[in-house]
């Protein structure tokens, strides 16, 4: 037996197999708002027990797991937050992503145990893009909106040179409107969005809270049936194309062409695109999630380039998000380079 074989251990396999435990530990910490409590000074076991109402035994175990996962640091008996946790998991932060707990509790914890059946049958276990899925979206959209708002602030900077001043934007499948709001806060102009009733109701409220009600208009409807209006300077497709089959995704791109002025742009954002050149399992896992929840895919960049070209776009820009696995693609109508 070679030394290489003798030195092989199952450590990596065990670590992989405990992935769901990591997620559940994070979700529980978020349910208890533990990181926010620590940021406000409740940084010992006694203080956190009083703050959360959790049992001492349970809380001690949770804190140990969080420290082992490097989501907490400890000095003597006091806990403190690493910089990324403080920025993204403390409720007071503008960039709070803690509502991710809903997408895990309401969706992922339910569907992933069904992966074997989904792989065997090749069909979704639950259809989250169906019109009957309002209950799921009401839980997971706050997290999606926080992601969209952060991404909107990023693309407002990196795509500013291809967008006219005071643009008229169409936000397809707008959710709570976070991305579109971020863009008009930076660029000026106005945004019109279409999504399910439960989403646009809150999108209107959030726009009013941001003093943007006069520049943000939202309409309930089906993107494949509703008239989008126009013409627009920008069509925004954020976190949406992966939910559909290639034919339906290309149909949305064709509708984008029809809604745009000549020489205007479509922005495809927050698509988790598999990349064969990287060791990036997120895209592969996301593709499995789409298998279990929709007729969609984690479409690759070659597919996007082909569809954009076929319906009348030329790709202008392609960037990986610095904040996560999402990808930005900017393309211009009529092949204008």
matplotlib code that plots the C-alpha trace (Angstrom):
import matplotlib.pyplot as plt

x = [0.0, 1.4, 2.0, -0.6, -3.3, -2.2, -2.5, -6.1, -8.7, -12.5, -12.2, -13.4, -16.3, -17.4, -17.2, -19.3, -21.9, -22.4, -23.3, -26.9, -25.9, -23.9, -26.9, -29.3, -26.8, -26.8, -30.6, -31.1, -28.7, -30.6, -34.0, -32.7, -31.2, -28.1, -25.7, -27.7, -27.8, -24.0, -23.5, -25.6, -23.5, -25.1, -21.8, -21.7, -23.7, -25.6, -26.5, -27.5, -29.6, -31.5, -31.8, -32.9, -34.8, -33.0, -32.0, -28.4, -27.6, -29.0, -27.4, -24.0, -24.1, -25.1, -22.4, -19.8, -20.9, -20.9, -17.4, -16.2, -17.7, -15.8, -19.1, -18.2, -14.9, -14.4, -12.0, -12.1, -15.9, -17.0, -18.1, -17.5, -18.5, -16.1, -16.4, -18.5, -21.0, -21.2, -21.9, -24.4, -26.0, -26.8, -30.3, -29.3, -27.1, -28.3, -26.9, -28.6, -29.0, -30.4, -33.7, -31.9, -33.2, -36.6, -35.4, -33.8, -36.7, -39.5, -37.9, -34.5, -35.0, -38.1, -36.9, -33.4, -34.3, -36.3, -33.3, -33.1, -36.6, -36.1, -33.0, -34.7, -37.8, -36.4, -39.4, -39.8, -40.9, -42.6, -43.1, -42.1, -42.6, -46.2, -48.9, -50.0, -46.6, -47.4, -46.9, -43.3, -42.4, -43.9, -41.3, -38.2, -38.7, -37.2, -33.9, -34.1, -34.9, -31.9, -29.7, -31.2, -30.8, -27.1, -26.6, -28.4, -26.0, -23.1, -24.4, -25.3, -21.6, -20.2, -22.9, -23.3, -21.4, -23.9, -27.0, -28.4, -29.2, -32.6, -33.4, -36.8, -36.4, -38.6, -38.0, -39.3, -40.4, -39.5, -40.1, -40.1, -38.4, -35.0, -32.8, -34.8, -35.0, -31.2, -30.8, -33.1, -31.5, -28.2, -29.2, -32.5, -35.3, -38.2, -38.9, -42.0, -42.2, -44.5, -44.8, -47.3, -49.8, -48.2, -44.8, -45.9, -48.0, -44.9, -42.8, -45.1, -44.7, -41.0, -40.8, -43.0, -40.7, -37.7, -39.5, -39.6, -43.4, -43.6, -40.9, -41.6, -44.7, -45.6, -48.3, -49.6, -49.6, -48.0, -44.8, -45.7, -49.2, -49.1, -48.3, -44.9, -45.4, -42.4, -40.3, -37.7, -34.0, -33.3, -35.0, -33.8, -34.0, -32.9, -32.9, -35.5, -34.3, -33.1, -36.7, -37.7, -36.9, -34.6, -37.5, -39.4, -36.2, -35.6, -39.2, -38.5, -35.4, -37.5, -40.1, -37.2, -36.2, -39.7, -39.9, -36.6, -35.7, -33.1, -29.6, -30.9, -29.8, -31.0, -29.3, -29.3, -28.4, -28.0, -28.0, -26.0, -24.0, -22.0, -18.3, -16.3, -13.1, -13.6, -14.0, -17.4, -20.0, -22.7, -23.7, -23.9, -26.0, -28.2, -28.9, -30.1, -32.3, -33.9, -34.5, -36.5, -38.4, -39.1, -38.7, -35.6, -31.8, -28.7, -28.1, -24.5, -23.0, -22.9, -26.7, -27.2, -24.9, -26.7, -30.2, -29.2, -27.7, -30.7, -33.3, -31.2, -28.8, -25.0, -23.3, -21.5, -20.3, -20.0, -18.9, -19.0, -20.6, -18.0, -20.6, -21.7, -22.0, -24.2, -23.3, -24.0, -24.6, -25.3, -26.4, -27.5, -30.4, -29.8, -26.2, -24.9, -21.4]
y = [0.0, 3.4, 6.2, 8.3, 5.7, 5.1, 8.8, 9.1, 9.9, 10.4, 13.9, 15.7, 13.3, 13.8, 17.5, 17.5, 15.2, 17.7, 20.6, 20.7, 20.9, 24.1, 25.6, 24.7, 26.2, 29.5, 29.5, 29.0, 31.8, 34.1, 32.9, 34.0, 37.2, 36.2, 38.3, 41.4, 40.8, 40.4, 43.6, 45.5, 44.3, 41.0, 39.2, 36.5, 33.3, 34.8, 38.0, 36.0, 33.6, 36.5, 38.2, 35.2, 33.2, 30.1, 27.3, 27.5, 24.0, 24.7, 28.1, 26.9, 24.2, 26.7, 29.1, 26.4, 25.3, 28.9, 29.5, 26.2, 27.4, 30.8, 32.7, 33.9, 34.7, 34.5, 36.4, 35.0, 34.7, 37.3, 36.7, 39.1, 39.2, 38.7, 41.6, 39.8, 38.6, 42.1, 43.6, 41.1, 39.3, 42.1, 43.3, 47.0, 46.8, 48.3, 45.2, 42.6, 39.2, 37.4, 36.8, 34.0, 31.9, 31.9, 30.4, 27.6, 27.0, 27.4, 25.8, 24.2, 22.1, 20.7, 20.0, 18.7, 15.5, 14.8, 15.1, 11.3, 11.2, 14.3, 12.9, 9.7, 11.3, 14.5, 16.6, 19.3, 18.3, 21.7, 24.4, 27.8, 29.7, 28.7, 31.3, 29.2, 29.7, 33.0, 31.5, 30.4, 33.7, 35.8, 34.1, 34.1, 37.4, 39.6, 37.8, 38.0, 41.7, 42.4, 40.6, 42.6, 45.9, 45.2, 44.0, 47.1, 49.4, 47.4, 47.5, 51.2, 51.7, 49.2, 49.7, 53.4, 54.1, 52.2, 53.7, 57.1, 59.8, 59.6, 56.2, 54.7, 51.1, 48.0, 45.6, 42.2, 40.0, 42.9, 41.2, 43.9, 46.2, 46.4, 46.3, 48.8, 51.2, 51.1, 51.9, 55.0, 56.2, 56.3, 57.1, 59.1, 58.3, 55.9, 52.2, 50.1, 46.6, 43.6, 40.6, 38.7, 40.7, 39.8, 41.2, 44.4, 45.4, 45.5, 47.0, 50.0, 50.4, 50.2, 52.7, 55.1, 54.6, 55.5, 58.6, 57.1, 56.5, 59.1, 57.3, 53.7, 52.1, 48.4, 46.3, 42.8, 40.3, 37.5, 38.5, 36.2, 37.6, 41.3, 44.2, 45.5, 49.0, 51.0, 51.9, 51.7, 52.6, 49.5, 46.1, 44.5, 40.8, 40.1, 36.6, 35.3, 33.5, 30.5, 29.7, 28.8, 26.4, 27.6, 28.3, 30.4, 32.2, 33.2, 34.3, 36.8, 38.1, 38.5, 40.5, 42.6, 43.5, 44.6, 46.8, 48.6, 51.7, 51.2, 51.0, 50.4, 47.7, 44.6, 43.9, 40.2, 40.1, 37.6, 34.5, 31.8, 30.6, 27.4, 27.9, 24.9, 26.8, 27.3, 25.0, 26.5, 24.0, 26.7, 26.7, 23.0, 22.9, 25.6, 23.6, 20.8, 23.2, 24.3, 20.6, 20.3, 23.6, 24.5, 23.7, 25.9, 25.5, 27.2, 28.2, 28.7, 31.7, 30.0, 29.7, 33.4, 34.5, 32.4, 33.6, 37.2, 37.0, 35.2, 37.8, 40.9, 41.8, 42.2, 41.4, 44.5, 43.4, 40.2, 40.4, 38.1, 39.8, 40.6, 39.7, 36.2, 33.7, 35.9, 37.1, 40.3, 40.4, 43.7, 43.5, 46.2, 46.0, 46.0, 44.9, 48.4, 48.0]
z = [0.0, -1.0, 1.5, -0.3, 0.4, 3.9, 4.7, 3.3, 5.9, 5.8, 7.4, 4.2, 3.8, 7.4, 7.1, 3.9, 5.4, 8.3, 6.0, 7.0, 10.7, 9.8, 8.1, 11.0, 13.5, 11.6, 11.2, 15.0, 15.8, 13.5, 14.9, 18.4, 16.9, 18.7, 16.6, 17.2, 20.9, 21.0, 19.0, 21.6, 24.5, 25.6, 25.1, 27.8, 28.3, 31.2, 29.3, 26.2, 28.2, 29.6, 26.3, 24.2, 26.9, 25.7, 28.0, 29.3, 28.1, 24.6, 24.4, 25.5, 22.8, 20.2, 21.1, 21.0, 17.5, 16.3, 17.6, 16.0, 12.7, 13.1, 13.2, 16.7, 18.5, 22.2, 24.5, 28.1, 28.8, 26.3, 22.7, 19.8, 16.1, 13.2, 10.7, 8.1, 10.7, 12.1, 8.7, 7.3, 10.3, 12.7, 12.3, 12.6, 9.6, 6.3, 4.6, 6.9, 5.3, 8.3, 6.7, 4.9, 7.7, 6.1, 2.8, 4.7, 7.2, 4.7, 1.7, 1.9, 5.1, 3.4, -0.1, 0.3, 2.0, -1.2, -3.5, -4.2, -5.5, -7.6, -9.2, -10.0, -11.4, -12.8, -11.6, -9.0, -5.5, -5.0, -7.6, -6.1, -9.3, -9.6, -8.9, -5.9, -4.1, -2.4, 1.1, 0.3, -1.3, 1.6, 3.8, 1.5, -0.3, 2.5, 2.1, -1.7, -1.4, 0.8, -1.7, -4.5, -2.8, -2.1, -5.7, -7.0, -5.2, -6.8, -10.4, -10.1, -9.9, -12.4, -15.1, -14.8, -18.1, -20.2, -18.7, -19.6, -17.0, -15.5, -17.0, -17.2, -15.8, -16.1, -13.2, -14.3, -11.4, -9.0, -5.7, -3.0, -5.4, -3.7, -6.8, -8.8, -5.8, -5.5, -9.1, -9.1, -5.9, -7.7, -11.2, -10.8, -13.2, -12.5, -12.2, -13.1, -11.8, -12.2, -9.8, -7.8, -5.7, -2.3, -3.4, -5.1, -2.1, 0.0, -2.8, -2.8, 1.0, 0.8, -2.0, 0.0, 3.0, 0.8, -0.5, -3.9, -4.3, -7.1, -9.1, -8.4, -9.8, -9.2, -10.8, -10.0, -12.9, -14.9, -16.7, -19.6, -20.0, -18.8, -21.1, -19.9, -21.3, -22.4, -24.2, -21.4, -21.1, -19.0, -18.4, -15.2, -14.9, -11.3, -9.8, -12.2, -15.4, -13.5, -12.5, -16.0, -18.8, -21.6, -23.9, -21.2, -20.2, -23.8, -24.1, -21.3, -23.1, -26.3, -24.3, -23.0, -26.5, -27.4, -24.2, -24.8, -26.8, -29.5, -28.1, -24.6, -22.2, -20.4, -17.1, -16.0, -12.3, -9.4, -11.6, -10.0, -13.0, -12.9, -13.8, -15.0, -14.5, -10.8, -7.8, -7.0, -5.7, -5.2, -8.8, -8.8, -5.7, -7.0, -10.1, -7.9, -6.0, -9.3, -10.1, -6.9, -7.1, -10.7, -14.4, -14.4, -14.3, -13.2, -16.8, -17.9, -19.6, -23.0, -22.8, -21.9, -24.7, -27.2, -26.2, -26.1, -29.5, -31.0, -29.7, -30.8, -28.0, -27.9, -24.6, -23.3, -19.8, -17.7, -14.1, -11.0, -8.0, -5.2, -2.5, -3.6, -6.4, -8.6, -12.1, -13.8, -17.6, -19.4, -23.1, -25.5, -28.0, -31.8, -31.6, -30.6, -29.3]

ax = plt.figure().add_subplot(projection="3d")
ax.plot(x, y, z, "-o")
ax.set_aspect("equal")
plt.show()
